[in-house]
Amino acid sequence: MLRWVELFCCRVTFGAMKLSMMINYSGDFHADVDKVVELEKAGLDMVWVPEAYSFDAVSQMGYLAAKTSTIEIGSGILNVFSRTATCMAQTAAGLDFVSGGRFTLGLGASGPQVIEGFHGVAYDKPMPRIRDYINVCRMTWRREKVVYDGPTVKIPLPEGEGTGLGKPLKLINHPVREHIPIFWASLMGQSVKNTAKYADGWLPIFFDPEKFHTVWGDDLKAGQSERDPELGQLQISAGGMVAIGDELTGEAQSRILDFSRPTTALYVGGMGARDQNFYNTICQRYGYVDEAIEIQDLYLSGKKDEAAAAVPAEMLERTNLVGPVGYVKERLAAYKEAGVTHLSVSPVGADPVKTIEQLRDLL
């Protein structure tokens, strides 16, 4: 049962919603691809491939494109410090080509521990950098000569830098699509505002459909007020574990929800420095101030089990879909009401296809 919790994150079609799943970056990739192929036949719409500091996601997405025929394939995510802006554009156009127009570019900034510690690149201006990358990608896919002067990206190099021999160029190939969807994994403040303004989609974390406005509402509203209508509605990908059964009440429900405690404690307690952990801030803004502080204190003291035990049960229940049929149906309606277009669910159990079928019946 835990195997599926660890490996996959699925999304289910419901109106405009899509069914997708995320492959674990440290799992058995070939076994996971076999499962993707199996679930594609069962109606899987999308698969996301993360990278972190594991094998690169690009080669794996190319392999998935060859093994599948209908599912969309997304990077979840590629960080903007490990590749130049035009390399990111080339990569996305190439993956869209080999997949026949099935690629989605998920972008993010990662964090200083990975960017500076693994890539050896200064973690500088992450939000403006992602915005610059979005602009350069779209310019490249339109086959315009890439001439760009942003706060973090300057193409060609300005006078006085490099050899002075650089000249504006455009992509040689004609992309399958000149507008490849871009999802931005943003967490706070200006990053969320700019996601709502510039990106096709948003990849939040710990999304509570009834309370998310207390964390991100103002920033989303500010960004959407400046959004180009041609981008259409901001797509939102959010959800959690799913287990459906009339027996899943009380302790039975809690036992399933407890599976997410270690990961939640890792993010809330151990991601980033004590005074710069955005996941902890999200938890506090949801109203779990004392709990967030306690989780971080315990986690940073090496007491990971105690930190996991301190995660609020209410937060786990509200950010997952675990319970009887009627309860899960209510949660699905809440996500739809919140504007979620991609419902993320990690099926818990030995038969994920059956779980997805249950969800489809409810929808």
C-alpha positions in Angstrom: 0.0 0.0 0.0 2.7 2.5 0.9 4.4 1.8 -2.4 1.7 3.7 -4.2 1.7 6.6 -1.7 5.4 7.0 -2.2 5.5 6.7 -5.9 2.5 8.3 -7.4 0.5 11.5 -7.3 -2.6 11.3 -9.6 -5.1 13.8 -10.9 -8.6 13.0 -11.9 -10.8 14.4 -14.7 -13.8 16.3 -13.4 -15.2 18.8 -15.8 -12.0 20.5 -16.9 -10.0 18.5 -14.4 -7.3 16.0 -15.5 -6.1 12.8 -14.1 -2.3 12.7 -13.7 0.4 11.3 -11.5 3.9 12.1 -10.4 6.8 9.6 -10.6 9.1 9.5 -7.6 12.5 10.8 -8.5 14.2 8.1 -6.5 12.0 5.1 -7.3 12.2 2.3 -9.8 11.8 4.3 -13.0 11.3 1.4 -15.4 8.7 -0.2 -13.1 7.0 3.2 -12.9 6.9 3.6 -16.6 5.2 0.2 -16.9 2.6 1.4 -14.5 2.1 4.6 -16.4 1.5 2.6 -19.6 -1.1 0.5 -17.7 -2.8 3.5 -16.3 -2.8 5.3 -19.6 -5.0 2.6 -20.9 -7.3 3.1 -17.9 -7.6 6.8 -18.8 -4.6 8.5 -17.3 -4.3 12.1 -18.7 -1.0 13.3 -17.4 2.3 12.2 -15.7 4.7 14.6 -14.0 8.4 13.8 -13.8 10.4 15.5 -11.0 14.2 16.1 -10.9 15.5 17.5 -7.6 19.2 16.3 -7.6 18.5 12.8 -9.0 18.8 11.7 -12.6 17.8 14.4 -15.0 14.1 14.5 -15.8 14.5 15.4 -19.5 15.9 12.0 -20.6 13.1 10.2 -18.6 10.4 12.4 -20.2 11.8 11.5 -23.6 11.6 7.8 -22.7 8.0 8.2 -21.5 7.1 10.0 -24.7 8.3 6.9 -26.7 6.4 4.5 -24.4 3.1 6.3 -24.3 0.7 7.7 -26.9 -2.0 9.9 -25.3 -0.9 11.1 -21.9 0.5 14.6 -21.4 4.0 14.7 -19.9 5.1 17.4 -17.6 8.3 18.4 -15.8 7.5 18.7 -12.1 9.7 20.7 -11.9 12.8 21.8 -13.8 14.7 24.5 -11.9 15.7 27.7 -13.7 19.2 27.7 -12.3 20.5 24.5 -13.9 19.8 25.5 -17.6 20.0 28.7 -19.5 16.7 30.3 -20.6 17.1 29.4 -24.2 18.2 25.9 -23.3 15.0 25.5 -21.3 13.0 26.7 -24.3 14.9 24.2 -26.6 14.3 21.4 -24.2 10.6 22.1 -23.9 10.2 22.4 -27.7 12.1 19.2 -28.2 10.0 17.3 -25.7 6.8 18.7 -27.2 8.1 17.5 -30.6 9.0 13.9 -29.6 5.7 13.6 -27.7 3.6 15.0 -30.5 2.4 18.1 -28.6 1.9 16.4 -25.2 4.5 18.3 -23.1 3.9 20.8 -20.2 6.8 22.8 -18.8 6.8 22.9 -15.0 9.2 25.5 -13.7 10.5 26.3 -10.2 13.4 27.8 -8.3 14.2 24.8 -6.0 16.2 26.2 -3.1 19.7 27.4 -2.2 20.7 24.1 -0.7 20.3 22.4 -4.1 21.2 25.3 -6.4 24.3 26.4 -4.5 25.2 23.1 -3.0 24.7 20.8 -5.9 24.8 23.0 -9.0 27.3 25.5 -7.7 25.2 28.5 -8.9 24.3 31.5 -6.8 20.6 31.4 -5.7 20.0 34.9 -6.8 16.6 36.6 -7.7 14.6 33.4 -8.1 11.3 35.1 -8.9 12.5 37.5 -11.6 14.5 34.6 -13.1 11.5 32.4 -13.6 9.6 35.4 -15.1 12.5 36.0 -17.5 12.5 32.3 -18.4 8.8 32.3 -19.2 9.3 35.3 -21.5 12.3 33.9 -23.3 10.6 30.5 -23.7 7.6 32.0 -25.3 9.7 34.2 -27.5 11.8 31.2 -28.6 8.7 29.1 -29.4 7.3 31.9 -31.6 10.6 31.7 -33.5 11.5 35.3 -32.8 15.1 36.3 -32.7 15.9 36.1 -29.0 16.7 39.6 -27.9 16.0 40.0 -24.3 17.1 42.4 -21.5 15.7 41.3 -18.1 17.0 41.5 -14.6 18.5 38.0 -14.7 18.7 37.1 -18.4 20.4 39.2 -21.1 20.5 37.8 -24.7 22.8 38.4 -26.5 25.4 39.3 -23.9 25.7 43.1 -23.5 28.6 45.1 -24.9 31.7 44.6 -22.7 30.8 41.0 -21.7 32.2 37.9 -23.4 33.9 38.1 -26.8 31.5 40.5 -28.3 30.7 38.1 -31.2 27.2 37.1 -30.1 24.3 37.9 -32.4 20.5 37.4 -32.1 19.4 34.0 -33.3 16.0 32.2 -33.6 15.2 28.6 -33.1 16.0 26.6 -36.3 13.1 24.2 -36.0 9.4 25.0 -36.2 7.9 23.9 -32.9 4.8 21.7 -32.8 3.2 24.5 -30.7 4.3 28.0 -30.2 2.5 28.1 -26.8 3.6 25.2 -24.6 1.8 25.3 -21.2 3.9 26.6 -18.4 3.2 25.7 -14.7 5.0 27.6 -12.0 5.6 26.0 -8.6 5.4 29.1 -6.4 4.9 29.4 -2.7 4.7 33.0 -1.4 4.3 36.7 -2.2 5.5 38.1 -5.4 6.1 34.6 -6.8 2.5 33.7 -6.5 1.4 37.1 -7.8 3.6 36.6 -10.9 2.4 33.1 -11.3 -1.2 34.3 -11.6 0.0 37.1 -14.0 2.3 35.2 -16.3 2.0 31.4 -16.1 -0.6 29.0 -17.6 -0.8 27.1 -14.3 0.1 27.0 -10.7 1.6 24.2 -8.6 0.9 25.0 -4.9 1.5 22.7 -1.9 -0.6 21.9 1.1 -3.7 23.2 -0.7 -6.8 23.5 1.6 -9.7 24.4 -0.7 -11.6 26.2 2.0 -8.7 28.1 3.5 -6.2 28.6 0.7 -7.2 32.3 0.4 -5.8 32.9 3.9 -2.4 32.1 2.5 -2.4 33.1 -1.2 -5.7 34.9 -1.9 -4.4 38.5 -2.0 -1.4 37.6 -4.2 -3.5 35.5 -6.6 -6.1 38.3 -6.9 -3.3 40.9 -7.5 -1.7 38.8 -10.2 -5.0 37.9 -11.9 -6.0 41.5 -12.2 -2.9 42.0 -14.4 -3.3 38.8 -16.3 -3.4 38.8 -20.1 -6.9 37.5 -21.1 -5.2 35.5 -23.9 -3.7 33.2 -21.3 -7.1 32.1 -20.2 -8.0 30.9 -16.8 -5.2 30.2 -14.4 -5.0 26.4 -14.0 -4.5 25.1 -10.5 -3.1 21.7 -9.6 -3.8 20.6 -6.1 -5.0 17.6 -4.0 -3.6 14.8 -1.9 -3.9 11.2 -0.9 -7.1 9.4 -1.8 -8.7 6.4 -0.2 -12.5 5.8 -0.5 -14.4 3.4 1.7 -17.4 3.6 4.1 -15.2 2.0 6.8 -12.7 5.0 6.6 -14.0 6.9 9.6 -12.4 7.7 13.0 -9.3 5.7 13.7 -9.4 4.0 10.2 -9.3 7.3 8.5 -6.6 8.6 10.8 -4.4 5.6 10.0 -4.4 6.4 6.3 -3.8 10.1 6.9 -0.9 9.3 9.1 1.0 8.1 6.0 1.5 11.7 5.1 2.9 12.8 8.5 6.6 12.2 7.8 6.6 14.1 4.5 4.6 17.0 5.9 6.9 17.2 8.9 9.9 17.2 6.6 8.6 20.2 4.7 7.2 22.2 7.6 10.1 21.3 9.9 13.2 20.7 7.8 13.0 22.5 4.5 15.2 25.6 4.5 16.7 27.5 7.4 14.8 28.1 10.6 14.0 31.7 9.6 13.4 31.0 5.9 11.1 28.0 5.6 8.2 28.9 3.4 6.4 25.7 4.1 6.4 26.5 7.8 5.0 30.0 6.9 2.2 28.4 5.0 1.3 26.2 7.9 1.3 29.2 10.2 -0.9 31.2 7.9 -3.4 28.4 7.9 -3.7 29.1 11.6 -1.4 26.4 13.0 1.1 28.8 14.4 2.1 26.9 17.6 2.1 23.6 15.8 4.3 24.9 13.0 6.9 26.2 15.5 6.8 22.9 17.5 7.2 20.8 14.3 10.3 22.8 13.3 11.8 22.8 16.8 11.4 19.0 17.0 12.6 18.3 13.4 15.7 20.5 13.6 16.5 18.8 17.0 16.6 15.4 15.2 13.3 14.3 16.7 11.6 13.5 13.3 9.1 11.0 14.7 7.9 13.5 17.3 7.7 16.2 14.7 5.5 14.0 12.5 3.3 13.3 15.5 2.9 17.1 16.0 1.4 17.7 12.5 -2.2 18.9 13.0 -4.7 16.2 12.2 -7.1 18.8 10.8 -4.5 19.9 8.3 -4.0 16.4 7.1 -7.7 15.8 6.8 -8.3 19.0 4.9 -5.4 18.6 2.4 -6.2 14.9 1.5 -9.3 13.0 0.3 -9.7 10.1 2.7 -13.0 8.8 4.0 -16.4 7.5 3.1 -17.9 7.9 -0.4 -20.1 10.8 0.7 -17.3 12.7 2.4 -14.9 12.3 -0.6 -17.7 13.6 -2.9 -18.0 16.7 -0.7 -14.2 17.2 -0.8 -14.3 17.0 -4.7 -17.0 19.7 -4.8 -14.8 21.9 -2.5 -11.8 21.6 -4.8 -14.0 22.4 -7.8 -15.4 25.4 -6.0 -11.9 26.6 -5.2 -11.0 26.7 -8.9 -8.8 23.6 -9.1 -8.5 22.4 -12.6 -6.1 19.5 -11.9 -7.1 17.4 -8.9 -4.0 15.7 -7.5 -4.6 12.4 -5.7 -2.2 9.7 -4.5 -4.2 6.5 -4.4 -3.6 4.5 -1.2 -4.0 0.8 -1.6 -2.9 -2.2 -3.7 -5.2 -1.4 -6.6 -4.8 2.3 -7.8 -6.8 1.7 -11.0 -9.8 0.6 -8.8 -9.4 3.8 -6.7 -9.4 5.9 -9.9 -12.5 4.1 -11.1 -14.2 4.9 -7.8 -13.4 8.6 -8.2 -14.7 8.6 -11.8 -17.9 7.1 -10.5 -18.2 9.9 -7.9 -17.6 12.5 -10.6 
